[in-house]
Amino acid sequence: MQGATVLYNLFLTTLRKDTEQVATLVDEFDEWHARFTVQRPLMAGWQLPDFWLCVAEGGGRIGPQTQDFVERWFRLAYEASSPEASGRARPPGTCWNNASGR
């Protein structure tokens, strides 16, 4: 979920037009994406329903909206880190590409 947090903060910082912090967060997001991409093969067989079962058995109570958010974020991050998606982690024309001058 680190990537989602960084991306959220990046969007907010872009709205504030804090170009120095935007550049820092772009770097942080790129570093997170690189780590996620390296670890991607380990996640190929993940079954999120099994994950939620383990969480519940451990006493965790995660609401349906949170589960939905985590599952959607995971799918987006997983798909964006595929070899076929290389170079698409930051779609062209998005605000952080423009705000950071990259």
A tleap script that builds the chain and sets N, CA, C and O, in Angstrom:
source leaprc.protein.ff14SB
mol = sequence {
  NMET GLN GLY ALA THR VAL LEU TYR ASN LEU
  PHE LEU THR THR LEU ARG LYS ASP THR GLU
  GLN VAL ALA THR LEU VAL ASP GLU PHE ASP
  GLU TRP HIE ALA ARG PHE THR VAL GLN ARG
  PRO LEU MET ALA GLY TRP GLN LEU PRO ASP
  PHE TRP LEU CYS VAL ALA GLU GLY GLY GLY
  ARG ILE GLY PRO GLN THR GLN ASP PHE VAL
  GLU ARG TRP PHE ARG LEU ALA TYR GLU ALA
  SER SER PRO GLU ALA SER GLY ARG ALA ARG
  PRO PRO GLY THR CYS TRP ASN ASN ALA SER
  GLY CARG
}
set mol.1.N position { 0.808 -1.191 0.000 }
set mol.1.CA position { 0.000 0.000 0.000 }
set mol.1.C position { 0.856 1.262 0.000 }
set mol.1.O position { 0.342 2.375 -0.111 }
set mol.2.N position { 2.162 1.076 0.125 }
set mol.2.CA position { 3.062 2.229 0.128 }
set mol.2.C position { 2.921 3.028 -1.165 }
set mol.2.O position { 2.886 4.258 -1.135 }
set mol.3.N position { 2.842 2.338 -2.292 }
set mol.3.CA position { 2.730 3.035 -3.567 }
set mol.3.C position { 1.483 3.898 -3.643 }
set mol.3.O position { 1.526 5.007 -4.176 }
set mol.4.N position { 0.367 3.396 -3.111 }
set mol.4.CA position { -0.878 4.168 -3.122 }
set mol.4.C position { -0.727 5.436 -2.283 }
set mol.4.O position { -1.212 6.502 -2.664 }
set mol.5.N position { -0.063 5.314 -1.156 }
set mol.5.CA position { 0.149 6.478 -0.283 }
set mol.5.C position { 1.029 7.514 -0.964 }
set mol.5.O position { 0.735 8.709 -0.928 }
set mol.6.N position { 2.099 7.057 -1.580 }
set mol.6.CA position { 3.005 7.985 -2.266 }
set mol.6.C position { 2.267 8.676 -3.414 }
set mol.6.O position { 2.391 9.887 -3.597 }
set mol.7.N position { 1.507 7.911 -4.177 }
set mol.7.CA position { 0.778 8.480 -5.307 }
set mol.7.C position { -0.247 9.514 -4.839 }
set mol.7.O position { -0.377 10.581 -5.440 }
set mol.8.N position { -0.967 9.199 -3.775 }
set mol.8.CA position { -1.944 10.139 -3.215 }
set mol.8.C position { -1.253 11.437 -2.795 }
set mol.8.O position { -1.716 12.528 -3.128 }
set mol.9.N position { -0.154 11.315 -2.069 }
set mol.9.CA position { 0.592 12.504 -1.640 }
set mol.9.C position { 1.137 13.277 -2.830 }
set mol.9.O position { 1.205 14.506 -2.798 }
set mol.10.N position { 1.523 12.565 -3.873 }
set mol.10.CA position { 2.017 13.209 -5.089 }
set mol.10.C position { 0.922 14.046 -5.744 }
set mol.10.O position { 1.172 15.172 -6.174 }
set mol.11.N position { -0.276 13.504 -5.818 }
set mol.11.CA position { -1.382 14.272 -6.387 }
set mol.11.C position { -1.664 15.533 -5.559 }
set mol.11.O position { -1.843 16.617 -6.115 }
set mol.12.N position { -1.701 15.386 -4.242 }
set mol.12.CA position { -1.965 16.552 -3.392 }
set mol.12.C position { -0.867 17.601 -3.514 }
set mol.12.O position { -1.150 18.797 -3.585 }
set mol.13.N position { 0.380 17.156 -3.539 }
set mol.13.CA position { 1.513 18.069 -3.647 }
set mol.13.C position { 1.502 18.781 -4.995 }
set mol.13.O position { 1.859 19.955 -5.086 }
set mol.14.N position { 1.093 18.074 -6.033 }
set mol.14.CA position { 0.991 18.684 -7.361 }
set mol.14.C position { -0.053 19.796 -7.349 }
set mol.14.O position { 0.149 20.850 -7.954 }
set mol.15.N position { -1.165 19.563 -6.665 }
set mol.15.CA position { -2.202 20.598 -6.578 }
set mol.15.C position { -1.691 21.842 -5.852 }
set mol.15.O position { -2.111 22.959 -6.156 }
set mol.16.N position { -0.781 21.648 -4.891 }
set mol.16.CA position { -0.188 22.784 -4.172 }
set mol.16.C position { 0.915 23.459 -4.982 }
set mol.16.O position { 1.412 24.521 -4.605 }
set mol.17.N position { 1.292 22.838 -6.091 }
set mol.17.CA position { 2.333 23.367 -6.980 }
set mol.17.C position { 3.687 23.470 -6.276 }
set mol.17.O position { 4.456 24.402 -6.515 }
set mol.18.N position { 3.964 22.498 -5.409 }
set mol.18.CA position { 5.239 22.434 -4.692 }
set mol.18.C position { 6.184 21.569 -5.530 }
set mol.18.O position { 6.320 20.370 -5.286 }
set mol.19.N position { 6.836 22.191 -6.521 }
set mol.19.CA position { 7.623 21.430 -7.496 }
set mol.19.C position { 8.784 20.659 -6.869 }
set mol.19.O position { 9.136 19.579 -7.344 }
set mol.20.N position { 9.377 21.199 -5.814 }
set mol.20.CA position { 10.479 20.481 -5.166 }
set mol.20.C position { 9.977 19.194 -4.520 }
set mol.20.O position { 10.592 18.136 -4.663 }
set mol.21.N position { 8.853 19.294 -3.808 }
set mol.21.CA position { 8.290 18.093 -3.167 }
set mol.21.C position { 7.739 17.133 -4.216 }
set mol.21.O position { 7.816 15.916 -4.043 }
set mol.22.N position { 7.185 17.668 -5.301 }
set mol.22.CA position { 6.703 16.801 -6.385 }
set mol.22.C position { 7.865 15.967 -6.915 }
set mol.22.O position { 7.727 14.757 -7.094 }
set mol.23.N position { 8.997 16.597 -7.164 }
set mol.23.CA position { 10.163 15.866 -7.674 }
set mol.23.C position { 10.599 14.779 -6.698 }
set mol.23.O position { 10.951 13.675 -7.114 }
set mol.24.N position { 10.576 15.083 -5.410 }
set mol.24.CA position { 10.937 14.093 -4.395 }
set mol.24.C position { 9.971 12.920 -4.424 }
set mol.24.O position { 10.392 11.765 -4.365 }
set mol.25.N position { 8.673 13.212 -4.516 }
set mol.25.CA position { 7.670 12.147 -4.513 }
set mol.25.C position { 7.687 11.344 -5.811 }
set mol.25.O position { 7.424 10.141 -5.791 }
set mol.26.N position { 7.990 11.980 -6.929 }
set mol.26.CA position { 8.136 11.237 -8.185 }
set mol.26.C position { 9.265 10.225 -8.036 }
set mol.26.O position { 9.125 9.067 -8.431 }
set mol.27.N position { 10.386 10.667 -7.464 }
set mol.27.CA position { 11.505 9.745 -7.236 }
set mol.27.C position { 11.093 8.610 -6.305 }
set mol.27.O position { 11.423 7.449 -6.549 }
set mol.28.N position { 10.369 8.948 -5.237 }
set mol.28.CA position { 9.929 7.929 -4.280 }
set mol.28.C position { 8.994 6.927 -4.958 }
set mol.28.O position { 9.099 5.721 -4.736 }
set mol.29.N position { 8.072 7.442 -5.791 }
set mol.29.CA position { 7.164 6.543 -6.505 }
set mol.29.C position { 7.937 5.658 -7.476 }
set mol.29.O position { 7.663 4.462 -7.572 }
set mol.30.N position { 8.891 6.225 -8.190 }
set mol.30.CA position { 9.699 5.432 -9.119 }
set mol.30.C position { 10.474 4.335 -8.385 }
set mol.30.O position { 10.586 3.212 -8.875 }
set mol.31.N position { 11.006 4.669 -7.209 }
set mol.31.CA position { 11.728 3.665 -6.416 }
set mol.31.C position { 10.782 2.560 -5.957 }
set mol.31.O position { 11.120 1.378 -6.020 }
set mol.32.N position { 9.589 2.952 -5.493 }
set mol.32.CA position { 8.601 1.944 -5.084 }
set mol.32.C position { 8.245 1.048 -6.277 }
set mol.32.O position { 8.201 -0.175 -6.147 }
set mol.33.N position { 7.996 1.657 -7.424 }
set mol.33.CA position { 7.614 0.884 -8.613 }
set mol.33.C position { 8.726 -0.085 -9.014 }
set mol.33.O position { 8.447 -1.221 -9.399 }
set mol.34.N position { 9.962 0.349 -8.928 }
set mol.34.CA position { 11.089 -0.535 -9.263 }
set mol.34.C position { 11.136 -1.729 -8.312 }
set mol.34.O position { 11.336 -2.861 -8.751 }
set mol.35.N position { 10.951 -1.484 -7.007 }
set mol.35.CA position { 10.945 -2.593 -6.036 }
set mol.35.C position { 9.774 -3.536 -6.297 }
set mol.35.O position { 9.931 -4.756 -6.253 }
set mol.36.N position { 8.611 -2.972 -6.566 }
set mol.36.CA position { 7.417 -3.778 -6.829 }
set mol.36.C position { 7.639 -4.638 -8.068 }
set mol.36.O position { 7.284 -5.816 -8.077 }
set mol.37.N position { 8.219 -4.060 -9.105 }
set mol.37.CA position { 8.465 -4.797 -10.352 }
set mol.37.C position { 9.409 -5.968 -10.118 }
set mol.37.O position { 9.198 -7.051 -10.663 }
set mol.38.N position { 10.442 -5.761 -9.316 }
set mol.38.CA position { 11.386 -6.845 -9.007 }
set mol.38.C position { 10.675 -7.958 -8.241 }
set mol.38.O position { 10.954 -9.136 -8.465 }
set mol.39.N position { 9.768 -7.601 -7.350 }
set mol.39.CA position { 9.072 -8.592 -6.525 }
set mol.39.C position { 7.858 -9.202 -7.224 }
set mol.39.O position { 7.246 -10.130 -6.696 }
set mol.40.N position { 7.506 -8.695 -8.396 }
set mol.40.CA position { 6.307 -9.133 -9.113 }
set mol.40.C position { 6.217 -10.635 -9.288 }
set mol.40.O position { 5.142 -11.195 -9.073 }
set mol.41.N position { 7.303 -11.330 -9.672 }
set mol.41.CA position { 7.187 -12.781 -9.850 }
set mol.41.C position { 6.738 -13.510 -8.579 }
set mol.41.O position { 6.085 -14.550 -8.666 }
set mol.42.N position { 7.074 -12.987 -7.425 }
set mol.42.CA position { 6.667 -13.611 -6.163 }
set mol.42.C position { 5.158 -13.507 -5.945 }
set mol.42.O position { 4.586 -14.278 -5.175 }
set mol.43.N position { 4.522 -12.565 -6.615 }
set mol.43.CA position { 3.088 -12.323 -6.423 }
set mol.43.C position { 2.218 -13.006 -7.469 }
set mol.43.O position { 0.992 -12.917 -7.414 }
set mol.44.N position { 2.846 -13.686 -8.419 }
set mol.44.CA position { 2.099 -14.268 -9.540 }
set mol.44.C position { 0.994 -15.215 -9.085 }
set mol.44.O position { -0.066 -15.258 -9.708 }
set mol.45.N position { 1.213 -15.960 -8.034 }
set mol.45.CA position { 0.213 -16.928 -7.593 }
set mol.45.C position { -0.640 -16.470 -6.429 }
set mol.45.O position { -1.388 -17.261 -5.854 }
set mol.46.N position { -0.535 -15.194 -6.075 }
set mol.46.CA position { -1.294 -14.714 -4.924 }
set mol.46.C position { -2.792 -14.866 -5.148 }
set mol.46.O position { -3.319 -14.570 -6.221 }
set mol.47.N position { -3.439 -15.323 -4.131 }
set mol.47.CA position { -4.905 -15.426 -4.131 }
set mol.47.C position { -5.413 -14.500 -3.034 }
set mol.47.O position { -5.326 -14.831 -1.851 }
set mol.48.N position { -5.932 -13.361 -3.411 }
set mol.48.CA position { -6.363 -12.386 -2.410 }
set mol.48.C position { -7.472 -12.901 -1.502 }
set mol.48.O position { -7.483 -12.544 -0.324 }
set mol.49.N position { -8.415 -13.729 -1.986 }
set mol.49.CA position { -9.396 -14.288 -1.038 }
set mol.49.C position { -8.716 -15.090 0.085 }
set mol.49.O position { -9.154 -15.047 1.234 }
set mol.50.N position { -7.653 -15.814 -0.253 }
set mol.50.CA position { -6.909 -16.546 0.777 }
set mol.50.C position { -6.234 -15.578 1.745 }
set mol.50.O position { -6.173 -15.831 2.948 }
set mol.51.N position { -5.731 -14.472 1.210 }
set mol.51.CA position { -5.113 -13.453 2.054 }
set mol.51.C position { -6.117 -12.915 3.062 }
set mol.51.O position { -5.815 -12.812 4.250 }
set mol.52.N position { -7.321 -12.568 2.585 }
set mol.52.CA position { -8.336 -12.013 3.481 }
set mol.52.C position { -8.741 -13.036 4.532 }
set mol.52.O position { -9.023 -12.674 5.674 }
set mol.53.N position { -8.772 -14.297 4.160 }
set mol.53.CA position { -9.088 -15.353 5.120 }
set mol.53.C position { -8.026 -15.413 6.224 }
set mol.53.O position { -8.354 -15.532 7.404 }
set mol.54.N position { -6.764 -15.331 5.831 }
set mol.54.CA position { -5.673 -15.322 6.819 }
set mol.54.C position { -5.777 -14.112 7.744 }
set mol.54.O position { -5.560 -14.224 8.951 }
set mol.55.N position { -6.109 -12.969 7.176 }
set mol.55.CA position { -6.266 -11.759 7.989 }
set mol.55.C position { -7.379 -11.963 9.007 }
set mol.55.O position { -7.215 -11.647 10.185 }
set mol.56.N position { -8.510 -12.492 8.550 }
set mol.56.CA position { -9.652 -12.710 9.449 }
set mol.56.C position { -9.317 -13.740 10.518 }
set mol.56.O position { -9.677 -13.562 11.682 }
set mol.57.N position { -8.634 -14.813 10.139 }
set mol.57.CA position { -8.264 -15.839 11.111 }
set mol.57.C position { -7.289 -15.305 12.148 }
set mol.57.O position { -7.238 -15.807 13.270 }
set mol.58.N position { -6.517 -14.292 11.779 }
set mol.58.CA position { -5.580 -13.667 12.708 }
set mol.58.C position { -6.227 -12.601 13.573 }
set mol.58.O position { -5.552 -11.959 14.378 }
set mol.59.N position { -7.527 -12.408 13.413 }
set mol.59.CA position { -8.245 -11.440 14.232 }
set mol.59.C position { -8.441 -10.088 13.571 }
set mol.59.O position { -9.039 -9.186 14.158 }
set mol.60.N position { -7.934 -9.944 12.340 }
set mol.60.CA position { -8.095 -8.671 11.639 }
set mol.60.C position { -9.513 -8.482 11.149 }
set mol.60.O position { -10.164 -9.428 10.703 }
set mol.61.N position { -9.984 -7.257 11.234 }
set mol.61.CA position { -11.319 -6.935 10.716 }
set mol.61.C position { -11.158 -5.832 9.680 }
set mol.61.O position { -10.966 -4.663 10.013 }
set mol.62.N position { -11.241 -6.225 8.438 }
set mol.62.CA position { -11.075 -5.293 7.328 }
set mol.62.C position { -12.416 -5.178 6.619 }
set mol.62.O position { -12.979 -6.176 6.169 }
set mol.63.N position { -12.917 -3.963 6.522 }
set mol.63.CA position { -14.219 -3.736 5.902 }
set mol.63.C position { -14.191 -3.970 4.397 }
set mol.63.O position { -13.123 -3.976 3.784 }
set mol.64.N position { -15.359 -4.163 3.806 }
set mol.64.CA position { -15.441 -4.448 2.367 }
set mol.64.C position { -14.885 -3.330 1.482 }
set mol.64.O position { -14.303 -3.609 0.435 }
set mol.65.N position { -15.059 -2.068 1.891 }
set mol.65.CA position { -14.522 -0.976 1.073 }
set mol.65.C position { -13.002 -0.993 1.067 }
set mol.65.O position { -12.377 -0.739 0.037 }
set mol.66.N position { -12.409 -1.290 2.213 }
set mol.66.CA position { -10.952 -1.369 2.288 }
set mol.66.C position { -10.451 -2.545 1.469 }
set mol.66.O position { -9.463 -2.424 0.746 }
set mol.67.N position { -11.124 -3.681 1.576 }
set mol.67.CA position { -10.735 -4.845 0.773 }
set mol.67.C position { -10.809 -4.519 -0.709 }
set mol.67.O position { -9.908 -4.860 -1.475 }
set mol.68.N position { -11.888 -3.858 -1.106 }
set mol.68.CA position { -12.049 -3.493 -2.515 }
set mol.68.C position { -10.925 -2.566 -2.967 }
set mol.68.O position { -10.366 -2.752 -4.048 }
set mol.69.N position { -10.587 -1.563 -2.143 }
set mol.69.CA position { -9.508 -0.638 -2.480 }
set mol.69.C position { -8.187 -1.389 -2.635 }
set mol.69.O position { -7.475 -1.199 -3.621 }
set mol.70.N position { -7.862 -2.236 -1.669 }
set mol.70.CA position { -6.599 -2.990 -1.710 }
set mol.70.C position { -6.554 -3.876 -2.948 }
set mol.70.O position { -5.532 -3.926 -3.632 }
set mol.71.N position { -7.639 -4.569 -3.243 }
set mol.71.CA position { -7.661 -5.457 -4.412 }
set mol.71.C position { -7.509 -4.679 -5.716 }
set mol.71.O position { -6.784 -5.103 -6.616 }
set mol.72.N position { -8.186 -3.549 -5.815 }
set mol.72.CA position { -8.062 -2.739 -7.036 }
set mol.72.C position { -6.645 -2.160 -7.176 }
set mol.72.O position { -6.067 -2.173 -8.263 }
set mol.73.N position { -6.099 -1.657 -6.071 }
set mol.73.CA position { -4.747 -1.105 -6.116 }
set mol.73.C position { -3.753 -2.189 -6.501 }
set mol.73.O position { -2.887 -1.972 -7.349 }
set mol.74.N position { -3.878 -3.349 -5.881 }
set mol.74.CA position { -2.962 -4.444 -6.188 }
set mol.74.C position { -3.037 -4.798 -7.674 }
set mol.74.O position { -2.006 -4.957 -8.328 }
set mol.75.N position { -4.252 -4.921 -8.203 }
set mol.75.CA position { -4.417 -5.255 -9.632 }
set mol.75.C position { -3.778 -4.199 -10.527 }
set mol.75.O position { -3.069 -4.532 -11.476 }
set mol.76.N position { -4.027 -2.928 -10.225 }
set mol.76.CA position { -3.439 -1.850 -11.030 }
set mol.76.C position { -1.912 -1.878 -10.973 }
set mol.76.O position { -1.242 -1.779 -12.001 }
set mol.77.N position { -1.375 -2.013 -9.772 }
set mol.77.CA position { 0.086 -2.034 -9.613 }
set mol.77.C position { 0.680 -3.261 -10.288 }
set mol.77.O position { 1.721 -3.172 -10.939 }
set mol.78.N position { 0.028 -4.396 -10.138 }
set mol.78.CA position { 0.529 -5.640 -10.724 }
set mol.78.C position { 0.539 -5.543 -12.252 }
set mol.78.O position { 1.518 -5.921 -12.895 }
set mol.79.N position { -0.545 -5.040 -12.824 }
set mol.79.CA position { -0.632 -4.908 -14.278 }
set mol.79.C position { 0.362 -3.875 -14.807 }
set mol.79.O position { 0.961 -4.077 -15.863 }
set mol.80.N position { 0.539 -2.777 -14.083 }
set mol.80.CA position { 1.456 -1.718 -14.524 }
set mol.80.C position { 2.913 -2.148 -14.431 }
set mol.80.O position { 3.777 -1.537 -15.060 }
set mol.81.N position { 3.197 -3.188 -13.656 }
set mol.81.CA position { 4.580 -3.639 -13.499 }
set mol.81.C position { 4.915 -4.808 -14.417 }
set mol.81.O position { 6.009 -5.367 -14.335 }
set mol.82.N position { 3.986 -5.182 -15.286 }
set mol.82.CA position { 4.249 -6.297 -16.194 }
set mol.82.C position { 5.233 -5.878 -17.281 }
set mol.82.O position { 5.327 -4.695 -17.608 }
set mol.83.N position { 5.963 -6.831 -17.838 }
set mol.83.CA position { 6.886 -6.483 -18.929 }
set mol.83.C position { 6.172 -5.811 -20.105 }
set mol.83.O position { 6.739 -4.940 -20.765 }
set mol.84.N position { 4.935 -6.218 -20.363 }
set mol.84.CA position { 4.169 -5.622 -21.473 }
set mol.84.C position { 3.836 -4.159 -21.204 }
set mol.84.O position { 3.644 -3.384 -22.140 }
set mol.85.N position { 3.769 -3.783 -19.943 }
set mol.85.CA position { 3.406 -2.413 -19.577 }
set mol.85.C position { 4.627 -1.545 -19.332 }
set mol.85.O position { 4.495 -0.422 -18.845 }
set mol.86.N position { 5.791 -2.032 -19.654 }
set mol.86.CA position { 7.022 -1.291 -19.398 }
set mol.86.C position { 6.909 0.129 -19.923 }
set mol.86.O position { 6.536 0.364 -21.073 }
set mol.87.N position { 7.242 1.072 -19.046 }
set mol.87.CA position { 7.178 2.472 -19.442 }
set mol.87.C position { 5.815 3.103 -19.250 }
set mol.87.O position { 5.639 4.285 -19.544 }
set mol.88.N position { 4.836 2.335 -18.758 }
set mol.88.CA position { 3.500 2.897 -18.582 }
set mol.88.C position { 3.146 3.094 -17.115 }
set mol.88.O position { 1.976 3.308 -16.797 }
set mol.89.N position { 4.122 3.028 -16.210 }
set mol.89.CA position { 3.809 3.220 -14.796 }
set mol.89.C position { 3.285 4.630 -14.554 }
set mol.89.O position { 2.472 4.853 -13.657 }
set mol.90.N position { 3.752 5.570 -15.351 }
set mol.90.CA position { 3.273 6.943 -15.272 }
set mol.90.C position { 2.751 7.314 -16.651 }
set mol.90.O position { 3.532 7.679 -17.529 }
set mol.91.N position { 1.450 7.226 -16.851 }
set mol.91.CA position { 0.895 7.530 -18.172 }
set mol.91.C position { 1.272 8.923 -18.635 }
set mol.91.O position { 1.327 9.846 -17.822 }
set mol.92.N position { 1.536 9.099 -19.930 }
set mol.92.CA position { 1.902 10.416 -20.437 }
set mol.92.C position { 0.799 11.428 -20.174 }
set mol.92.O position { -0.391 11.121 -20.247 }
set mol.93.N position { 1.232 12.637 -19.868 }
set mol.93.CA position { 0.272 13.720 -19.673 }
set mol.93.C position { -0.306 13.791 -18.271 }
set mol.93.O position { -1.136 14.660 -18.002 }
set mol.94.N position { 0.104 12.904 -17.364 }
set mol.94.CA position { -0.424 12.993 -16.011 }
set mol.94.C position { 0.227 14.164 -15.300 }
set mol.94.O position { 1.301 14.626 -15.684 }
set mol.95.N position { -0.432 14.631 -14.271 }
set mol.95.CA position { 0.001 15.883 -13.644 }
set mol.95.C position { 1.405 15.803 -13.076 }
set mol.95.O position { 2.125 16.801 -13.132 }
set mol.96.N position { 1.834 14.680 -12.537 }
set mol.96.CA position { 3.161 14.680 -11.935 }
set mol.96.C position { 4.258 14.658 -12.983 }
set mol.96.O position { 5.369 15.104 -12.696 }
set mol.97.N position { 4.000 14.162 -14.182 }
set mol.97.CA position { 4.997 14.273 -15.243 }
set mol.97.C position { 5.225 15.739 -15.588 }
set mol.97.O position { 6.362 16.177 -15.762 }
set mol.98.N position { 4.148 16.480 -15.682 }
set mol.98.CA position { 4.246 17.886 -16.072 }
set mol.98.C position { 4.763 18.751 -14.937 }
set mol.98.O position { 5.578 19.644 -15.167 }
set mol.99.N position { 4.306 18.505 -13.717 }
set mol.99.CA position { 4.676 19.362 -12.596 }
set mol.99.C position { 6.139 19.226 -12.229 }
set mol.99.O position { 6.749 20.185 -11.756 }
set mol.100.N position { 6.711 18.050 -12.440 }
set mol.100.CA position { 8.092 17.857 -12.040 }
set mol.100.C position { 9.056 18.172 -13.175 }
set mol.100.O position { 10.272 18.152 -12.984 }
set mol.101.N position { 8.521 18.461 -14.343 }
set mol.101.CA position { 9.374 18.762 -15.490 }
set mol.101.C position { 10.006 17.533 -16.095 }
set mol.101.O position { 11.000 17.644 -16.813 }
set mol.102.N position { 9.458 16.361 -15.825 }
set mol.102.CA position { 10.037 15.115 -16.357 }
set mol.102.C position { 9.259 14.618 -17.531 }
set mol.102.O position { 9.600 13.584 -18.105 }
savepdb mol mol.pdb
quit
